[in-house]
Amino acid sequence: MELEINGKSYPVESDADTPLLWVLRDELGLTGTKYGCGIAQCGACSVLLDGRVIRSCVTPVAGVAGRKITTIEGVEDDPAGRRVVAAWVAHQVPQCGYCQSGQVMAATSLLKQSPQPGDDEIAAVMTNLCRCGTYNAIHATVRDLVNGGPSPEAEKARAEAARASNRDGGAHA
Amino acid sequence: MNNPEEIATTREFFPSGELPVNLSRRRFLLASAGVSAGAFVLGLGLPLGKARASGASEAMAPGTRVPAFLEIRPDNRIRFYSPFNEGGQGVFTAMAQIVGEEMDADPASFIVDNAPTGHQFQVVNGRMRITGGSMSVRSSYMTMRRLGALARSMLLQAASKRLGVAVDKLDTEPGRVVHAASGKSLTYGELAPQALDLPVPAPDSVKLKNPAQFRWIGKPVKRVDAYAKSTGRAQYTIDIRVEGMLHAAVQHAPRLGMTVGTFRNEAQLKAMKGVHSVHRLPGAVAVVAERWWVARKAVDAAQVDWKEAAADASARVMPADFSTQAYREQLLRAKGEGETAESAGRPGKALDNAHTVVDATYWSQYLHHAQLEPPSTLARFHADGSLEVWVPNQAPDMFQADIAKKTGLDPDRITVHSPMLGGFFGRHFLYGPGVPYMQAIELARATGRPVKLIWSREQEFLRDPMRPMSVVRFRGGLDARGLPVALEAVAVTEGASEGVANKRRGKVDSSAVEGLAGKAYAIPNRRIAQLYMKTPATLAYWRSVGHSMNDFFYETFLDELADKGGQDPFELRLRLLEGNARLTHLLRELADLAGDWKRGPFTAPDGSRRARGVAMASPFGSQAAAMAEVSIENGQVRVHDVWQAIDPGSIVNPAIIEAQVASAVSLGLSETLLEETVYEHGMPVARNFDKYRILPPDRMPRVHVRIVESGAKMGGIGEPPLPATPPAVVNAVSHLIGRRIRSIPLSQHEFKT
């Protein structure tokens, strides 16, 4: 089986019924996508499938072969995703950060599908759980994105952080 | 829990009763002092400790050995080893601000990691190391400032030698030493190699900044981890991989204390594709596989006949007939006046003589931590028998000591890595069978390979030790004017500390009564007591510990007294705080923030009927006051706004404090509105987030924060914004519906729209 993830092709050996989440995390080493519940309740495992958010913990890998998968590791290669990350940093959204990969993917999906979503649409897509309670920060950030944000300075700061992180290793604060 | 000194001295906080031991030798007694090029010139990524300059580390007070904490790279980036773990509360950023302030280095240039174990990092009041009790910043503030000042002093001395000018002719600007007379300057990165070779000056030889000159402390400095956490680059224990690693999953016995009897399909599981091996562990079976999903599927299919615990089992045993409902009824029926935790005046007599007496019984529920990162551990034995463990933890030295005790290994041969925490809320202390590391270590030993064990959410909710349940019996006495003159509270419960320790220490567990005791109101006759009732359930610390429920009990009963006495709850609080300038000011700030106090019920612009409630709390050295505005919508409580004024004395980062208030408010609302761990037949009914509901985004209210810096002794921030939130909400609800609510969560009550 071949998977197309973040624009690259990966051969995959896992069984057909293995959830995409565990193929990403264990077989391919893409651990930015998180396990929280395994039953599509929390959304920590959110990734994009053909540009739309799905919960990878309940998505058998066989069903996504040949389709475009975007994970948090590839989100900055997507223009919408890059904006979302810049806004996330500018608004200082994360606390523990564990759910934030999924939140960023959900927000990216929202903007890709509907550049000017209303509050109801935002609420319908941004359903991922956050135990740190960053919900208001997430909402404010998404509103900013809908209104054309973030600022060019935020994008510059994101790009600088990306350079620093690539230089120093991404594992650190 | 409220008093760090008490924690440090009585060791109530150490679940195993073990003291953090001094393990600095392994890390720091390496090469002879100052021989090698030291840490200051290291690039990032070199193993910690290998190139550390050494010295008489045992003799140096914790938090003074500069090269143990700091590495400065040639490009001026600074790697800092934090004694406190980052789990969302922003402590990595606070440490960068505090150290950077005195060092004169921009916090944005810091790369922060959790420090290894060792004496040098025991900076909580200079004696221990935990990330908990909202103690990190307040217990280490002066130590960490001094550390930064010591580093600056060493850099100045190195510059003095290089430039051939006296130290007092030099000054610093962020990241560099400057010589104003010649216009010359040297970056910290250029000076680092020489600076390291210098002995660390005497701690009291450095002068700390005047706070008026602070450049970063007190400012909304950006978090150092925001980008990594917005891009999936932050690594948690669950993400760590090492070469040759196997994956493991477990199935726990359905009830704690049971052991493996017949394992009916063991051979079948072993034969499954991808399975490496199958194991019997104390109270669990495990499957080790090349991939976690394979291990998990296999172990979920395990058919085990579990044996009841031996009658003489010393640890906690969960009986087959335990239910939370029956246990609550047992607490409600319990007789006795308990042991006194706090008393004043003559409460018995005052109640006898009171114009009006109000009796009421309140209760709370068991709660899960429900941190989104499920527990995991990666364990690796090396050929020489030494052990490396990656484990989510709030106290690495204690984990190291516990592993040493349980494995028989010398602590010097155990390396504990403490990756970032995917939330903690009290989840990651030593909780015996409630933590996975001994299972992982056993599996690594048995397989001879590194093993990463992850508990599925279902296995986590089966073993997560819980926030205690409590029943509180109140009696309040009012005088003829309707003012409270006596208050008695008996908390029928097992406290978190005594539950975690599985034994009583002294008569009252302070964590059982904090928030009932220690209130600031001038009620002259008081008795606060605990009636101890052991539970078979395993207990734990949970964000704000006893305060998470006791301030709810007290502050809602206070409203009940106010109503009975015909007093306005806000005015009554002001009256009971007369002469207390700090809290009177805080309450007035709250009213100002909320656009004044209006209790309601009133009709909001959207047509909904609403009411407001107010409450206060004095947790973890800080003071908090909260107001909430609620309505009933489709038969459930809707919280529209929460206002909170918080006074931690003095602050380091207002932006992080605002985030922590929002966070604690959300957790407080979650327990108020929704959460409850229910046991039936000795087992939790909910094993995942489908049935154990936590606050979702659409129930999050607006949160408004006012930070008040009274200048009082610095208090905590991670937990203090929680306890006033539940009673503010419930007081509003009770007033709106015209009937007192005496228990949480509110989801158990019916509300008519």
Interface residues (C-beta under 8 A of the other chain):
Chain A: S14 D15 T18 P19 W22 R25 D26 E27 G29 T31 G32 T33 K34 Y35 G36 C37 G38 I39 Q41 C42 A44 T71 I72 E73 V75 E76 V85 W88 V89 Q92 V93 P94 Q95 C96 G97 Y98 C99 Q100 S101 V104 A123 M126 T127 N128 L129 C130 R131 C132 G133 T134 Y135 N136 A137 I138 H139 R158 A161 A162 A164 S165 D168 G169 G170 A171 H172 A173
Chain B: L44 G45 R77 E86 G87 G88 Q89 G90 F92 I111 V112 D113 K222 R223 V224 D225 A226 Y227 A228 K229 S230 T231 G232 R233 A234 Q235 Y236 I238 D239 R241 H247 K273 R291 W292 W293 A370 Q371 L372 E373 P374 M420 L421 G422 G423 F424 F425 I454 S456 R457 A655 A659 A662 S663 A664 V665 S666 L667 N688 F689 D690 I694 L695 P696 P697 D698 M700 R702 V703
